[in-house]
Amino acid sequence: MAARNRRSNPEKKVDPGRVDSEAAPASGRLSGKTAAVTGGNRGIGLAIARALVAEGCNVLITGRDPVALKNAKLELAASASTVNPHPEVFAERCQVQKPASVAAAFAKVKKRWGRLDILVNNAGISQALFPVEETPIHLWKSVIDINLTGLFLCTRSAVSLMGRGSTIVNMLSITAKTSVPKFAAYNASKSGALGFTQTLREELIPKGIRVMALMPGATDTEIWEQFWPDAPRKKMLDPKSVADAVLYAVLLPPEANLSELLLVPMEGVL
């Protein structure tokens, strides 16, 4: 039987703002899954959120800066519109060091999706360089509160929403194992976060929830402007490389586990 010819309509108008479902990419590998990325409004966190959305994952991003958060949501929503079916993107202002703020953010996850498959604890701050004896107490408290206590608070709120097959990725740093002089508060926060991650992993293995410590080396983000404006950015990791590592972890087979992943630039920076 002869095949029928499909003739295109030359008068058919295409709305450039409309995504044709027939032309959209097939469902991503994380289609139907839900994720929360703290500090997802810029830098590494935004790169991770981009990667998750591109794979069809529903994503909640949090951040402190309302302008950056709004812009990140708009970008991610535009990206989501090109994926079929379209994943949902939400943004929530959250101060991870404050229990009530964290509880409110994850309450919205529960209300909207009822569960959480992926948690990426990425929110964190750096510090100005000080020797230990000159480190201001307010700086010490701020770094520990956000980088360590914040990670604990977000994890505590998220775990009750996670089931077997879920994944927690704690974004640490190479300084969790290799300390940098004049960086005491930051080093301590990341080393403490590694200890927390190891404890959490042992507790959640029986529940089938994977917990991984991702420890990237120097990564090209705006954070370097705070203390090293002339840092050799071209030698650093690209945030997308870190995001790819997160994807690798969350896409592992259910029976596989990955406890730690150290990601370093080809050329040493620090």
C-alpha positions as CSV (number, residue, x, y, z in Angstrom):
1,M,0.0,0.0,0.0
2,A,1.4,3.4,-1.0
3,A,2.3,5.6,1.9
4,R,0.3,8.8,2.3
5,N,2.1,12.1,1.7
6,R,1.8,14.7,4.4
7,R,1.7,18.1,2.9
8,S,2.8,21.1,5.0
9,N,0.5,24.1,5.1
10,P,2.5,27.1,3.9
11,E,0.1,29.5,5.5
12,K,0.4,28.0,8.9
13,K,1.6,30.6,11.4
14,V,3.9,29.8,14.2
15,D,3.8,31.7,17.5
16,P,7.5,31.9,18.6
17,G,6.4,32.1,22.2
18,R,4.6,28.8,22.0
19,V,6.2,25.5,22.6
20,D,4.9,22.8,20.2
21,S,4.4,19.6,22.2
22,E,5.4,17.6,19.1
23,A,8.7,19.4,18.8
24,A,9.5,19.5,22.5
25,P,12.1,17.0,23.9
26,A,10.9,13.7,25.2
27,S,10.3,13.4,29.0
28,G,13.6,13.7,30.9
29,R,15.2,11.1,33.0
30,L,13.8,12.8,36.1
31,S,10.3,13.5,34.8
32,G,7.8,13.4,37.6
33,K,10.5,13.7,40.3
34,T,10.6,16.6,42.8
35,A,13.7,18.4,44.1
36,A,14.6,21.2,46.4
37,V,17.8,23.2,45.8
38,T,18.8,25.6,48.6
39,G,20.8,28.6,47.4
40,G,19.4,27.9,43.9
41,N,19.2,31.4,42.8
42,R,22.8,31.8,41.6
43,G,26.1,30.2,41.0
44,I,26.4,26.4,41.6
45,G,22.9,26.1,42.9
46,L,21.4,27.7,39.8
47,A,23.5,25.5,37.6
48,I,22.1,22.4,39.5
49,A,18.6,23.7,39.2
50,R,19.0,24.1,35.4
51,A,20.3,20.6,35.1
52,L,17.4,19.1,37.1
53,V,14.7,21.1,35.2
54,A,16.3,20.1,31.8
55,E,15.7,16.4,32.9
56,G,12.1,17.1,33.6
57,C,12.3,17.4,37.4
58,N,10.0,19.7,39.4
59,V,12.2,22.1,41.3
60,L,11.9,24.4,44.3
61,I,14.8,26.8,44.6
62,T,15.4,28.9,47.7
63,G,17.6,32.0,48.3
64,R,17.9,35.2,50.3
65,D,18.1,37.8,47.5
66,P,14.5,38.4,46.2
67,V,15.7,39.9,42.9
68,A,18.1,37.1,42.1
69,L,15.4,34.6,43.2
70,K,12.9,36.1,40.9
71,N,15.3,36.2,37.9
72,A,16.3,32.6,38.5
73,K,12.7,31.5,38.6
74,L,11.9,33.2,35.3
75,E,14.9,31.6,33.6
76,L,14.1,28.2,35.0
77,A,10.4,28.5,34.0
78,A,11.4,29.4,30.5
79,S,13.6,26.3,30.4
80,A,10.8,24.1,31.8
81,S,8.5,25.3,29.0
82,T,10.7,23.5,26.5
83,V,10.5,20.2,28.3
84,N,7.6,17.8,27.7
85,P,5.8,17.4,30.0
86,H,6.6,20.8,31.6
87,P,8.1,20.5,35.1
88,E,7.0,22.9,37.7
89,V,9.4,25.6,39.1
90,F,8.9,27.4,42.4
91,A,11.0,29.9,44.2
92,E,10.9,30.6,47.9
93,R,12.8,33.2,49.9
94,C,14.4,31.3,52.8
95,Q,17.0,32.0,55.4
96,V,18.4,28.5,56.1
97,Q,19.8,29.4,59.5
98,K,16.3,30.2,60.8
99,P,14.1,27.2,61.7
100,A,10.8,28.9,61.0
101,S,11.9,30.0,57.5
102,V,13.1,26.5,56.7
103,A,9.9,24.9,58.0
104,A,7.8,27.3,55.9
105,A,9.7,26.5,52.7
106,F,9.4,22.7,53.1
107,A,5.8,23.0,54.2
108,K,5.1,24.4,50.7
109,V,6.9,21.4,49.2
110,K,4.6,19.1,51.1
111,K,1.5,21.0,50.2
112,R,2.3,21.1,46.5
113,W,3.9,17.7,45.8
114,G,3.4,15.7,49.0
115,R,7.0,14.3,48.7
116,L,10.6,15.1,47.9
117,D,12.8,12.9,45.8
118,I,16.0,15.0,45.8
119,L,17.4,17.5,48.2
120,V,20.5,19.5,47.3
121,N,21.8,21.4,50.3
122,N,23.8,24.0,48.5
123,A,23.1,27.3,50.4
124,G,26.3,28.7,52.0
125,I,28.6,31.6,52.4
126,S,32.3,32.2,52.3
127,Q,34.3,34.6,54.5
128,A,36.9,37.3,54.4
129,L,40.5,36.1,55.2
130,F,41.4,36.3,58.9
131,P,43.9,34.5,61.0
132,V,42.2,32.7,63.8
133,E,43.1,35.2,66.5
134,E,41.6,38.0,64.5
135,T,38.5,36.3,63.3
136,P,35.4,38.3,64.4
137,I,32.9,36.3,66.5
138,H,30.0,37.6,64.4
139,L,31.7,36.3,61.2
140,W,32.3,32.9,62.9
141,K,28.7,32.6,64.0
142,S,27.3,33.7,60.6
143,V,29.4,31.1,58.6
144,I,28.7,28.3,61.0
145,D,24.9,29.1,61.2
146,I,24.4,29.2,57.5
147,N,26.9,26.5,56.3
148,L,26.4,23.9,59.0
149,T,23.2,24.7,61.1
150,G,21.4,25.6,57.9
151,L,22.3,22.3,56.3
152,F,21.0,20.5,59.4
153,L,17.7,22.4,59.5
154,C,16.9,21.8,55.8
155,T,17.8,18.1,56.1
156,R,15.6,17.7,59.2
157,S,12.6,19.3,57.4
158,A,13.2,17.3,54.2
159,V,13.7,13.8,55.4
160,S,10.1,13.3,56.5
161,L,9.1,13.9,52.9
162,M,11.6,11.4,51.4
163,G,11.1,7.8,50.7
164,R,13.1,4.8,49.4
165,G,15.1,5.8,46.3
166,S,15.5,9.4,47.3
167,T,18.8,11.2,47.3
168,I,20.4,13.9,49.4
169,V,23.4,15.7,48.1
170,N,25.3,17.9,50.5
171,M,27.4,20.5,48.7
172,L,30.5,20.8,50.8
173,S,34.0,21.8,49.6
174,I,37.5,20.4,49.2
175,T,38.2,22.3,52.4
176,A,36.2,19.7,54.3
177,K,39.4,17.6,54.0
178,T,42.1,20.1,53.1
179,S,42.0,23.3,55.2
180,V,43.0,26.7,53.9
181,P,44.9,29.2,56.1
182,K,42.9,32.2,57.3
183,F,39.7,30.4,56.5
184,A,38.9,28.9,59.9
185,A,35.2,29.5,60.1
186,Y,34.6,28.2,56.5
187,N,36.9,25.2,57.0
188,A,35.2,24.3,60.3
189,S,31.7,24.6,58.8
190,K,32.6,22.3,55.9
191,S,34.4,19.8,58.1
192,G,31.5,19.7,60.4
193,A,29.1,19.3,57.5
194,L,31.1,16.3,56.4
195,G,30.8,14.7,59.8
196,F,27.0,15.4,59.7
197,T,26.8,13.9,56.3
198,Q,28.5,10.7,57.4
199,T,26.2,10.4,60.3
200,L,23.1,11.0,58.2
201,R,24.2,8.5,55.6
202,E,24.4,5.7,58.2
203,E,21.0,6.6,59.6
204,L,19.3,6.7,56.2
205,I,20.9,3.6,54.5
206,P,18.2,1.3,56.1
207,K,15.5,3.6,54.7
208,G,16.9,3.4,51.2
209,I,17.8,7.1,51.0
210,R,21.2,7.9,49.5
211,V,23.3,10.6,51.1
212,M,26.3,12.0,49.3
213,A,29.0,14.6,50.1
214,L,30.0,16.4,47.0
215,M,33.3,18.3,47.5
216,P,34.2,20.5,44.6
217,G,37.5,22.4,44.4
218,A,37.7,26.0,43.3
219,T,34.6,26.8,41.1
220,D,34.1,29.9,39.0
221,T,31.4,31.8,40.7
222,E,31.0,35.4,41.9
223,I,31.8,34.4,45.5
224,W,35.5,35.0,44.7
225,E,34.9,38.7,44.4
226,Q,34.6,38.8,48.2
227,F,38.2,37.9,48.9
228,W,40.2,37.2,45.7
229,P,39.0,39.4,42.8
230,D,42.0,38.4,40.7
231,A,41.5,34.7,41.1
232,P,42.4,32.6,38.0
233,R,38.9,31.8,37.0
234,K,39.9,30.0,33.8
235,K,41.6,27.3,35.8
236,M,38.6,26.7,38.0
237,L,35.7,24.3,37.6
238,D,32.7,25.4,35.7
239,P,29.5,25.3,37.8
240,K,28.0,23.1,35.1
241,S,30.6,20.5,35.8
242,V,29.4,20.4,39.4
243,A,25.8,20.2,38.3
244,D,26.7,17.2,36.1
245,A,28.2,15.5,39.1
246,V,24.9,16.0,41.0
247,L,23.0,14.5,38.1
248,Y,25.3,11.5,38.1
249,A,24.5,10.9,41.8
250,V,20.7,11.2,41.5
251,L,20.6,9.0,38.4
252,L,22.4,6.1,39.9
253,P,20.4,2.8,40.0
254,P,18.3,2.4,43.2
255,E,20.7,-0.3,44.6
256,A,23.8,1.9,44.1
257,N,25.2,4.3,46.6
258,L,27.9,7.0,46.4
259,S,29.2,8.2,49.7
260,E,31.7,10.9,48.6
261,L,32.7,12.6,45.4
262,L,35.8,14.9,45.2
263,L,35.7,17.2,42.2
264,V,38.9,19.1,41.4
265,P,40.1,21.3,38.5
266,M,42.6,19.8,36.1
267,E,45.1,22.5,37.2
268,G,45.5,23.3,40.9
269,V,44.2,26.7,41.9
270,L,44.7,26.8,45.7
